[in-house]
Structure formats: structure tokens, C-alpha cells
Amino acid sequence: MTRILACRVLRGGVRSSPLPLYGGTVTPRTGTEGYHLLQEVSEAVHLRIVGQHETVRGLLIALLTGGHLLLEGLPGLAKTLLVRSLAEALGTTFRRIQFTPDLLPGDIVGTPIYDQGRGEFRVHKGPIFANLVLADEVNRAPPKVQSALLEAMEERQVTIDGTTYPLPSPFLVLATQNPVEHQGTYPLAEAQLDRFMMKLRIEHPDRDEEREILRRVALAPGDAERPVVSSPASGPAILAARGELDGIHMDSRIQAYIVDLVFASREPAAAGVPELEALLEFGISPRATIFLTRAARAAAFLEGRDFVLPDDVKAMARPVFRHRVRPTYEAEAQGLDGDLLVDLLLAAVPAP
């Protein structure tokens, strides 16, 4: 039964039927300042980045919701360039932390330093004190170093020598990791993974995109500079755009749909798919319920709507759930990863 269901999802995808309106208006909300701002940020990033439209869209959703991102992809797919280009387009403070096995927690959050001139200790703040923080190859540092991000990601603050310091607002952590290199790496703990709102997978470009990369980079003059990335975005402008999300309506039926998806991962038998009990090691946390709701509203906002559709929830379910559903040994033996398990959940739970 499980194998048949999995094959059905793989071959046919998740079914989607024509959808009615859910308490909103048909008029696009393209006149809002936040909408235009994010469109300009996207255009600025694409001056350097070829393709990767879904990834850039995920970055914009993270900006709108304040959620942290885990970017996973093979080497050479411009993960670092993508984050750096976003930071330049935003015009906010940006710090890059290269995670290595010899990194210490103090190298991230900061440490007290003795000032001989004053005869006292003063706090030297680490690179975590920035609006946009790139944790490059986050899985190359040991768990003790990775845990230095926990308080910052959840509480937007860090504690140094017993004193708590607030982080700037907006604050966003974008972490990268290589999915195929395991030697000398430390897998992220479940508590760490759950703090990332979404996990985005960066794929190889298609043939046309590869030709455009060749034209822009490989055939460019040797002294050619990278395009300047700029936009009218700023920290206060991003915070103002977040306030516009309050006007995005989510129907009670869609709210119930999100809860049903989460509970199907915890109680598959009650959801009518008892075969999933042998495939899911444990259920999805309430944090995922919050993140999926925010992501769906942000997705509707970027589409120019003031209401959420079930398709918005379906589109965001994979990036929000994929790193939270842990397959059992039986599921791994059948070749089911996080994405396929999410597809099974979407196929099992009827949309409103």
C-alpha cells in the first residue's frame, strides 16, 4: 500500500482542483509599497544570479516573515553569491562566517577582552551582530559551535559573559551546507534544524541558464566588474513591508487545513493513512504550523493577492516541512526522503 501510494505521488503529483476565493478580493495588491519594494529587490539580485527563481522567492518570503533559511546545494551553485547579492540589494549590514572545525562559539557571538588602558574588560561583539548573517558550510563546525546560533535565531539576542545583548532588526540567518560531503562534517541537531523556517534546495541550472552564465561570466572581459546590485530597500523598509502581511486574509478552512497536515504527521492513523506510521519517525512541531501559516501568507502577498489559497499552503509545505519529517529506516529503504514524505502528506489530507 505504501509503495503504491508513493508511486502515485511521484507519477501524478499532488492533485489540485479549481479553487474558489477565500475571503479576499480579486484586485491585485500591486500598488502597495512593500510589493514594489520586494519586486525591485528580486530584480536587483537577478542582475548577478541567473535563474534560481524559486530560491530567490524563498529569500523574499524569509525577509517578509523574519524566518531563517537553510540553503542546501552542491558546490559551485552560487549559494554564497546569492546571499551576498541579497545583502547588497538590501543595503543592510552583512557578515559572513566561515564555519570550520576549529571555530569557537566566541568567534561568532563575541567575547570579553581586557582593556589595559582602562583596566577593565569590554565586550568585543562578534559577526552575529548584523542584519544578515551568512553561516557558510554550517555543518563543518562541531555541535558546540553550531549551538551558538540557537539563542540568536530564536530570541534575537545573545548572551556574553552573563549579559544579554539584543541583535539588530531585521535579523536573518542564512546557512549553507553541502548535501553530499559527509567527511569532516557534523549533522545539525533536530533542535537546530527546527529553528530554520525553510530549507531550500538549490538545483543545477538548465541548458539556457547555463549558456547565460557562460555569456555573463566566462566570456566577460578579464577586468569586467560584477554588476552593481542596489535597490531602495533598507531595514526600516523591510519592517514596514512585514506590517503589510497583517492585511493578508486566511480563511478558517485553510487554517484547519494547515492543522490537519501537521496532525497527519503526528497521528497518521487518525488521518486515514496508517501506512505512514511506519515511515515517519516523529511528527512535525508546532513551530512548523506557525512557519507554514506565515509562509503561505507571504506567498499570497508576492502573488499580489490579499487572501491565501490552498495552493499557497501546498507550495510552501515542502520547504517548511522537508527538514522536519524524519524518515524511518523502512522509509529510507524504500527510497523515500523528506520531499516524498511531504508529498504523501499532501496527497493524504484533502484540501478545502
Stockholm file with secondary structure:
# STOCKHOLM 1.0

chainA/1-352         MTRILACRVLRGGVRSSPLPLYGGTVTPRTGTEGYHLLQEVSEAVHLRIVGQHETVRGLLIALLTGGHLLLEGLPGLAKTLLVRSLAEALGTTFRRIQFTPDLLPGDIVGTPIYDQGRGEFRVHKGPIFANLVLADEVNRAPPKVQSALLEAMEERQVTIDGTTYPLPSPFLVLATQNPVEHQGTYPLAEAQLDRFMMKLRIEHPDRDEEREILRRVALAPGDAERPVVSSPASGPAILAARGELDGIHMDSRIQAYIVDLVFASREPAAAGVPELEALLEFGISPRATIFLTRAARAAAFLEGRDFVLPDDVKAMARPVFRHRVRPTYEAEAQGLDGDLLVDLLLAAVPAP
#=GR chainA/1-352 SS CHHHHHHHHHHHCSCCCCCCCCSSCSSCCTTSHHHHHHHHHHHHHTTTCCSCHHHHHHHHHHHHHTCEEEEEECTTSCHHHHHHHHHHHHTSCEEEEECCTTCCTHHHHEEEEEETTTTEEEEEECTTSSSEEEEETGGGSCHHHHGGGHHHHHHSEEEETTEEEECCSSCEEEEEECSSCCTTCCCCCHHHHTTEEEEEEECCCCHHHHHHHIIIIITSCTTCCCCCCCCSCCHHHHHHHHHHGGGCBCCHHHHHHHHHHHHHHHCTTTTTCGGGGGTBSSCCCHHHHHHHHHHHHHHHHHTTCSBCCHHHHHHHHHHHHTTTCCBCHHHHHTTCCHHHHHHHHHHHSCCC
#=GC SS_cons         CHHHHHHHHHHHCSCCCCCCCCSSCSSCCTTSHHHHHHHHHHHHHTTTCCSCHHHHHHHHHHHHHTCEEEEEECTTSCHHHHHHHHHHHHTSCEEEEECCTTCCTHHHHEEEEEETTTTEEEEEECTTSSSEEEEETGGGSCHHHHGGGHHHHHHSEEEETTEEEECCSSCEEEEEECSSCCTTCCCCCHHHHTTEEEEEEECCCCHHHHHHHIIIIITSCTTCCCCCCCCSCCHHHHHHHHHHGGGCBCCHHHHHHHHHHHHHHHCTTTTTCGGGGGTBSSCCCHHHHHHHHHHHHHHHHHTTCSBCCHHHHHHHHHHHHTTTCCBCHHHHHTTCCHHHHHHHHHHHSCCC
//
